[in-house]
Amino acid sequence: MGIKGGTIYTTSFPCELCAKQIYQSGIKRVIYNEPYPESISEDVFIKDGAIVVELKQFEGVKSHSYYRLFKAAVDKKEFQQIQKQM
């Protein structure tokens, strides 16, 4: 399955280099978590208008909340030490 016409989910707004690669790959939708201040990347997406790329900021569980939600209750080293003691 190709990526042309697909959606990409990113933690922050794509940088200029990533924006160029996204544009050239034919991805139609970019969902990002955090904005990128004073980015020229948006100009890359609307440069020639031949390919329309939808840019949308993600609404929902943010990255720091996601990390807390899925963070391991016990550190890996602690877990190994607990297993050795058993």
C-alpha positions in Angstrom: 0.0 0.0 0.0 1.5 3.4 -1.0 1.4 6.6 1.0 0.0 8.8 -1.9 -3.2 10.4 -0.7 -2.5 9.3 2.8 -2.4 11.0 6.2 0.7 11.6 8.3 0.6 12.2 12.1 3.5 14.2 13.6 4.4 15.5 17.1 5.2 19.0 15.8 4.5 20.9 12.6 6.9 19.6 9.9 10.2 21.5 9.3 11.0 22.8 5.8 12.8 19.7 4.7 10.1 17.3 6.0 7.4 19.5 4.4 9.2 19.2 1.0 9.3 15.4 1.4 5.7 15.2 2.5 4.6 17.4 -0.4 6.7 15.3 -2.9 5.3 12.0 -1.6 1.7 12.9 -2.3 0.5 12.8 1.2 -2.8 14.8 1.4 -3.2 15.4 5.1 -0.8 16.4 7.9 -2.1 16.2 11.5 0.4 17.8 13.9 0.4 18.1 17.7 2.4 21.2 18.4 2.8 24.3 16.1 6.2 25.3 14.9 6.7 29.1 15.5 7.5 31.2 12.5 7.7 28.2 10.1 8.2 28.7 6.4 7.0 25.1 5.9 3.5 26.1 5.3 4.7 28.0 2.2 6.1 24.8 0.9 2.7 23.1 1.1 0.9 26.0 -0.8 3.8 26.9 -3.1 2.3 25.9 -6.5 -1.2 24.7 -5.6 -0.8 21.6 -7.7 -1.2 19.4 -4.7 -3.5 20.4 -1.9 -2.2 19.4 1.6 -4.6 19.8 4.5 -2.9 21.0 7.7 -4.7 20.4 10.9 -3.6 20.7 14.5 -4.5 17.6 16.6 -7.1 17.9 19.3 -7.1 15.4 22.0 -4.5 13.7 24.2 -1.3 15.8 23.8 2.2 14.3 23.8 3.0 14.9 27.5 -0.4 13.4 28.5 0.2 10.5 26.2 3.6 9.8 27.8 2.1 9.9 31.3 -0.8 7.6 30.1 1.5 4.9 28.7 4.6 5.3 30.9 5.7 2.1 32.5 4.8 1.8 36.1 8.2 0.3 36.9 11.6 1.2 35.2 13.1 -1.6 33.2 16.2 -1.9 35.5 13.9 -2.0 38.6 11.8 -4.7 37.0 14.9 -6.8 36.3 16.1 -6.4 39.9 12.6 -7.4 41.2 12.7 -10.5 39.0 16.1 -11.5 40.3 14.9 -11.2 43.9 12.1 -13.6 43.2 
